[in-house]
Amino acid sequence: MPTYIMLSKLSEQGLQTLRANPERLKEVNKDVEELGARVLHQWFVLGPYDFVNIVEADDAKAIARVSIAISARGSTELESFELIEVDELVNVLSA
C-alpha cells in the first residue's frame, strides 16, 4: 500500500484546540481512518511544521480526500508527499 508523508501546520484555531484538548489529536487520527487512510507514525516537531505524519492509503485520491476534509475545518494546513522505498527506486532505475 502506498505510504505518504503528511506535514501539518496548525492555525491559531488549531493551536487553541490542541492546548484546550490534547486528546483531539487521537480523534483526528480516527477521522483520517474514516476517510480511507491510516496514520502509521506521528511526531510533533519544532520548526515550520507542527506535525510529521507517516500515512498509508490506497492511492493519492484517498490522501486528497483526507487533506481536503481535514484542511476544510480551518485548524490546519496539510502538505502530502508520496514516499518510495529506496529498494523500489533502485529496482525502477535498474530496469
Backbone bond lengths (Angstrom), bond angles and torsions (degrees), N, CA, C in turn:
res aa  C-N    CA-C-N  psi(-1)  N-CA   C-N-CA  omega(-1)  CA-C   N-CA-C  phi
1 M - - - 1.455 - - 1.529 108.18 -
2 P 1.330 117.59 136.76 1.464 119.94 179.86 1.535 112.44 -59.73
3 T 1.314 114.25 146.28 1.462 121.55 179.60 1.528 108.24 -118.60
4 Y 1.315 115.06 143.56 1.461 121.41 -176.78 1.520 109.47 -131.09
5 I 1.328 115.27 149.34 1.454 119.93 168.43 1.527 105.46 -100.39
6 M 1.303 115.50 130.95 1.458 120.83 -179.53 1.527 107.49 -120.33
7 L 1.315 116.07 118.05 1.455 122.15 178.59 1.517 108.13 -100.51
8 S 1.319 116.88 133.34 1.458 118.82 179.96 1.515 111.28 -129.19
9 K 1.326 112.71 145.15 1.452 122.18 179.50 1.527 106.56 -126.11
10 L 1.318 116.99 119.01 1.454 120.82 -177.87 1.522 111.57 -76.68
11 S 1.314 115.48 142.25 1.464 121.07 172.15 1.528 107.52 -80.32
12 E 1.311 115.93 175.65 1.467 120.23 176.27 1.524 110.12 -57.41
13 Q 1.330 115.21 -42.38 1.473 120.55 177.45 1.527 111.06 -60.79
14 G 1.328 116.47 -42.80 1.463 121.05 179.58 1.518 112.19 -64.49
15 L 1.331 116.55 -40.33 1.462 120.70 177.84 1.527 111.24 -63.88
16 Q 1.321 116.06 -40.97 1.465 119.81 178.67 1.533 110.88 -65.03
17 T 1.324 116.24 -40.87 1.469 120.42 178.38 1.524 110.27 -63.95
18 L 1.322 117.43 -44.27 1.462 121.42 179.63 1.519 111.30 -61.39
19 R 1.310 115.60 -43.74 1.472 119.27 -179.31 1.532 111.13 -65.04
20 A 1.324 116.71 -40.73 1.468 120.99 -178.13 1.525 112.33 -76.47
21 N 1.342 116.47 -28.92 1.462 120.23 -175.28 1.528 110.59 -147.12
22 P 1.334 118.19 78.95 1.470 120.96 -178.55 1.528 113.69 -58.20
23 E 1.319 117.28 -28.05 1.461 120.42 179.94 1.529 112.06 -67.14
24 R 1.324 116.53 -12.23 1.469 120.82 178.82 1.522 111.18 -58.54
25 L 1.342 116.75 -28.29 1.466 120.60 178.31 1.522 111.07 -56.92
26 K 1.323 116.49 -44.48 1.465 120.78 -179.20 1.525 110.57 -67.36
27 E 1.316 116.90 -34.67 1.464 120.82 177.78 1.529 110.61 -66.11
28 V 1.327 116.80 -40.58 1.463 120.47 178.63 1.526 109.73 -64.52
29 N 1.327 117.82 -38.97 1.465 120.40 177.77 1.523 110.85 -61.91
30 K 1.322 117.28 -36.69 1.473 120.73 175.65 1.525 109.91 -66.25
31 D 1.341 116.80 -39.23 1.466 120.88 176.95 1.528 110.48 -60.99
32 V 1.324 116.30 -41.24 1.470 121.30 178.45 1.525 109.52 -59.14
33 E 1.324 117.09 -43.72 1.465 120.35 178.79 1.524 111.44 -63.35
34 E 1.323 116.83 -40.70 1.463 119.94 178.57 1.531 111.79 -64.75
35 L 1.323 116.84 -23.96 1.460 121.79 179.07 1.528 112.35 -88.16
36 G 1.343 118.06 -1.21 1.458 120.73 173.71 1.510 116.59 105.92
37 A 1.316 118.63 16.15 1.465 121.75 177.74 1.528 108.66 -132.74
38 R 1.323 116.35 171.43 1.465 119.94 -179.45 1.519 109.44 -138.97
39 V 1.326 116.21 127.78 1.462 121.40 177.74 1.528 107.59 -79.56
40 L 1.337 115.75 117.29 1.466 120.93 179.41 1.521 111.44 -88.11
41 H 1.328 115.98 -41.15 1.469 122.61 -179.26 1.521 108.30 -144.88
42 Q 1.329 114.72 150.59 1.466 118.96 -179.47 1.523 108.77 -149.42
43 W 1.324 115.37 133.69 1.460 121.32 178.71 1.526 109.72 -132.66
44 F 1.312 115.76 143.99 1.462 121.76 167.09 1.515 105.51 -87.95
45 V 1.326 117.55 135.14 1.460 120.49 -177.16 1.521 110.15 -127.83
46 L 1.315 115.47 155.02 1.459 122.03 174.06 1.515 107.19 -97.79
47 G 1.293 117.33 133.58 1.457 121.12 -178.55 1.508 110.62 137.14
48 P 1.337 117.44 -154.35 1.461 119.95 -174.69 1.537 114.01 -70.89
49 Y 1.327 117.96 -18.50 1.460 121.95 177.08 1.519 108.66 -113.99
50 D 1.318 115.64 156.95 1.461 120.25 179.31 1.528 112.60 -97.85
51 F 1.334 116.37 -32.44 1.463 120.05 -179.33 1.513 110.88 -138.22
52 V 1.323 114.85 144.69 1.457 122.99 169.50 1.519 105.86 -117.69
53 N 1.328 115.42 125.23 1.455 121.41 -179.34 1.517 109.80 -123.06
54 I 1.308 116.53 138.26 1.449 121.75 170.09 1.525 105.20 -102.37
55 V 1.331 115.35 120.22 1.458 121.90 -171.24 1.524 109.59 -125.48
56 E 1.313 115.54 141.12 1.453 121.93 177.50 1.537 108.15 -111.35
57 A 1.330 116.64 137.86 1.462 120.80 179.42 1.527 108.77 -153.25
58 D 1.319 115.84 161.70 1.462 120.34 -179.81 1.521 112.39 -63.10
59 D 1.332 115.75 -37.75 1.462 119.13 -176.69 1.531 110.09 -165.51
60 A 1.313 114.88 178.45 1.469 120.77 -178.96 1.522 111.88 -64.77
61 K 1.330 117.33 -27.41 1.467 119.63 178.48 1.521 110.82 -64.31
62 A 1.324 116.93 -38.27 1.468 120.46 177.89 1.522 110.50 -65.66
63 I 1.323 117.58 -40.42 1.463 121.22 178.14 1.528 110.13 -66.57
64 A 1.320 117.40 -38.26 1.465 120.71 176.68 1.527 110.20 -62.07
65 R 1.334 116.66 -42.28 1.466 120.79 178.62 1.524 110.26 -60.63
66 V 1.333 117.09 -45.31 1.465 121.92 178.33 1.531 110.03 -61.45
67 S 1.319 116.68 -49.97 1.464 121.06 -176.84 1.518 112.19 -59.13
68 I 1.316 116.57 -44.71 1.466 120.00 -178.34 1.521 110.81 -68.65
69 A 1.329 116.57 -45.95 1.467 119.92 -177.85 1.522 112.00 -63.55
70 I 1.325 117.31 -44.41 1.467 120.52 -177.91 1.534 110.11 -72.40
71 S 1.322 117.55 -43.07 1.469 120.42 -179.38 1.525 112.25 -65.63
72 A 1.326 116.90 -32.09 1.465 120.88 -178.40 1.521 112.35 -64.21
73 R 1.313 117.46 -17.66 1.464 120.96 178.86 1.525 112.06 -71.83
74 G 1.336 116.57 -19.50 1.458 120.71 177.54 1.516 115.21 86.83
75 S 1.320 117.81 4.90 1.461 119.76 -177.03 1.523 113.73 -100.44
76 T 1.327 117.39 -10.35 1.457 119.93 -178.13 1.521 111.37 -157.12
77 E 1.327 115.44 155.77 1.467 123.16 170.16 1.517 106.42 -112.06
78 L 1.321 117.15 135.79 1.462 121.55 -177.84 1.518 111.10 -118.64
79 E 1.327 115.38 144.80 1.462 123.00 169.47 1.516 106.13 -130.03
80 S 1.330 116.87 134.10 1.460 120.53 -177.57 1.519 110.56 -126.76
81 F 1.329 115.14 144.90 1.459 122.22 -179.95 1.524 108.27 -138.19
82 E 1.332 116.65 133.43 1.461 119.72 176.69 1.526 108.99 -76.41
83 L 1.333 115.48 140.21 1.455 121.78 -179.77 1.524 110.35 -102.77
84 I 1.310 116.35 142.39 1.460 122.13 174.40 1.522 106.89 -123.17
85 E 1.332 115.57 124.05 1.465 119.34 179.13 1.520 109.57 -63.93
86 V 1.316 116.65 147.02 1.460 122.27 -176.16 1.528 110.65 -58.61
87 D 1.321 118.66 -42.26 1.472 120.90 179.18 1.521 111.33 -61.05
88 E 1.324 117.21 -38.50 1.469 120.64 176.73 1.519 110.71 -64.86
89 L 1.324 116.09 -41.87 1.458 120.73 179.39 1.527 110.21 -62.20
90 V 1.322 117.10 -44.17 1.465 121.31 179.02 1.532 109.99 -60.21
91 N 1.336 116.89 -42.46 1.472 120.26 178.60 1.522 111.31 -62.85
92 V 1.316 117.20 -42.26 1.470 120.92 179.38 1.517 110.42 -64.17
93 L 1.319 116.49 -43.29 1.465 120.22 -177.58 1.520 112.44 -73.09
94 S 1.320 116.58 -23.77 1.461 121.21 -178.79 1.526 112.20 -85.86
95 A 1.311 116.74 -14.91 1.480 120.24 -175.82 1.509 112.03 -73.46
